[in-house]
Amino acid sequence: MSNFGYKTNNRVPIEIEVKLLINKDVIKRLEKKLGCFGGISKWKKQENIVYRTENGFIRFRREDEAVTLTIKGKRLPGEYNERSEIEREIPIDFFDYVLKYVSNDAVVYEKQRASYNYNGCVVCLDNLNGQYFVEIEGTRELIDKNIVNLRLKEFPKIKKDYAQIVAGGRR
């Protein structure tokens, strides 16, 4: 769990982020701006298993040789994607075990992600099956400044999480 974009509410961290739908040309521009030089790629494959609950969702994510269990609460009302979030690294073999016994209630998907620390925020470039997004996680004030600084004001803000997008908006 990063230190960016979190406040606490009764000792539970609250994630603050904005997700914008962009295009491949913007991805290329942002890679240069954020520090991908000399062909050195920061892109990593992420495999995800998501179980929706009445109060949010539980996600298992494998990236490289690490697995993270994330529990996210319901999205809070407002302009930003804000919700409680707790993350913990778990043993790598746990992901394979969950995947083996995954139920029909789970959404399973892969995406490619490149992450950067930029002007007090975490900026993630995402490729989800040929759909491109940028997520900016930080304080509200820094998110707004980075949207302007990265020339992203014209792009729509997306409230759905990736599991909802993959499932066609269901769940």
Stockholm file with secondary structure:
# STOCKHOLM 1.0

chainA/1-171         MSNFGYKTNNRVPIEIEVKLLINKDVIKRLEKKLGCFGGISKWKKQENIVYRTENGFIRFRREDEAVTLTIKGKRLPGEYNERSEIEREIPIDFFDYVLKYVSNDAVVYEKQRASYNYNGCVVCLDNLNGQYFVEIEGTRELIDKNIVNLRLKEFPKIKKDYAQIVAGGRR
#=GR chainA/1-171 SS CCSTTEEEETTEEEEEEEEEEECHHHHHHHHHHHTCCTTCCCCEEEEEEEEEETTEEEEEEEETTEEEEEEEECCCSSSSEEEEEEEEEECHHHHHHHHHTCCTTEEEEEEEEEEEEETTEEEEEEEETTEEEEEEESCHHHHHHHHHHTTCTTSCEECSCHHHHHTTTCC
#=GC SS_cons         CCSTTEEEETTEEEEEEEEEEECHHHHHHHHHHHTCCTTCCCCEEEEEEEEEETTEEEEEEEETTEEEEEEEECCCSSSSEEEEEEEEEECHHHHHHHHHTCCTTEEEEEEEEEEEEETTEEEEEEEETTEEEEEEESCHHHHHHHHHHTTCTTSCEECSCHHHHHTTTCC
//
